[in-house]
């Protein structure tokens, strides 16, 4: 992530923050996530029912995360 951040002109910490947001948010909706599928199958919730519940919250998380990333880029988030 560090060379990519240097290439596009953002701080390395902001690039890692973007990666963490993307990884964390997507783990709640991707059907290839074994943890998600194991948990919703243990409580007997079909994936389509989970997505009907989760899509609005996922969009809210993405909007808030995008706003925080914009703020991090504006204030040059990184080491002092």
C-alpha positions in Angstrom: 0.0 0.0 0.0 2.9 2.4 0.7 4.2 2.6 -2.9 0.6 3.1 -4.2 0.0 5.9 -1.7 3.3 7.5 -2.7 2.3 7.2 -6.4 -1.0 8.9 -6.1 0.1 11.6 -3.6 -1.7 10.6 -0.4 -0.2 9.8 2.9 0.5 6.2 3.7 -1.7 6.3 6.8 -4.7 7.4 4.7 -4.1 4.6 2.2 -4.0 2.1 5.1 -7.2 3.6 6.5 -8.9 3.2 3.2 -7.9 -0.4 3.0 -9.1 -1.1 6.5 -12.5 0.6 5.9 -13.0 -1.4 2.7 -12.0 -4.7 4.2 -14.0 -4.2 7.3 -17.2 -2.9 5.6 -17.2 -5.6 2.9 -16.8 -8.4 5.4 -20.4 -7.8 6.4 -21.9 -8.2 2.9 -19.6 -10.4 0.7 -21.0 -14.0 0.3 -17.4 -15.3 0.1 -16.7 -14.2 3.7 -16.6 -17.5 5.6 -17.2 -15.8 8.9 -20.3 -14.1 7.7 -21.8 -17.2 6.0 -21.0 -19.3 9.1 -22.7 -16.8 11.4 -25.8 -16.3 9.4 -26.2 -20.0 8.7 -25.7 -20.8 12.4 -28.7 -18.6 13.2 -30.7 -19.8 10.1 -30.9 -16.5 8.2 -30.8 -16.7 4.4 -28.3 -14.5 2.7 -31.0 -12.6 0.7 -32.8 -11.8 4.0 -29.5 -10.6 5.5 -28.8 -8.3 2.5 -32.3 -6.8 2.7 -31.4 -5.9 6.3 -27.8 -4.9 5.7 -27.7 -2.9 2.4 -28.9 0.4 4.0 -26.5 0.2 6.8 -23.7 -0.7 4.4 -24.4 2.4 2.3 -24.4 4.6 5.5 -21.0 3.1 6.5 -19.6 3.7 3.0 -20.8 7.3 3.1 -19.3 8.0 6.5 -16.1 6.2 5.6 -15.7 8.2 2.4 -16.3 11.4 4.4 -13.6 10.4 6.9 -11.2 9.5 4.1 -11.8 12.9 2.5 -11.2 14.6 5.8 -8.0 12.5 6.4 -6.7 13.6 2.9 -7.5 17.2 3.5 -5.7 17.3 6.9 -2.8 15.2 5.6 -3.3 12.5 8.2 0.0 10.9 9.1 3.0 11.1 11.4 3.9 14.4 12.8 
